[in-house]
Amino acid sequence: QVQLAESGGGLVQAGGSLRLSCAASGRTLSSYRSAWFRQAPEKEREFVAAISWLATSTYYADSVKGRFTISRDHAKNALYLQMNSVKPEDTAVYYCAAGEDASGSYYDTRTYDRWGQGTQVTVSS
């Protein structure tokens, strides 16, 4: 099974940029659907972005479309989230996720059975 570890979170001013990384170990990440979710205090975990096995398809929440970009590097066995033009409402703990369920929705947490520990992103106004 694959293990996931996020990094790259921190404090950033509104309008700035941040790049999150998710390092995979134990198995190649390209065998899985991969995604980023986030969870703000006292809110449910929500979908941010996802990418298909071969990186031929990407999916985004409406709230981040045009600002965030998900990508994967097969050689490094890693997943990335480039965050541009960040807003205070982007403040949350960001989690990378992986799943082998080919029938599940990319937008649903239940599709993913492997999760990282999360990395905090705080956007100041």
Beta strands, then each sheet from edge to edge (+ up, - down):
strand 1: 3-7
strand 2: 10-13
strand 3: 18-25
strand 4: 33-39
strand 5: 46-51
strand 6: 58-60
strand 7: 68-73
strand 8: 78-83
strand 9: 92-99
strand 10: 114-115
strand 11: 119-124
sheet 1: 1+ 3- 8+ 7-
sheet 2: 2+ 11+ 9- 4+ 5- 6+
sheet 3: 2+ 11+ 9- 10+
end
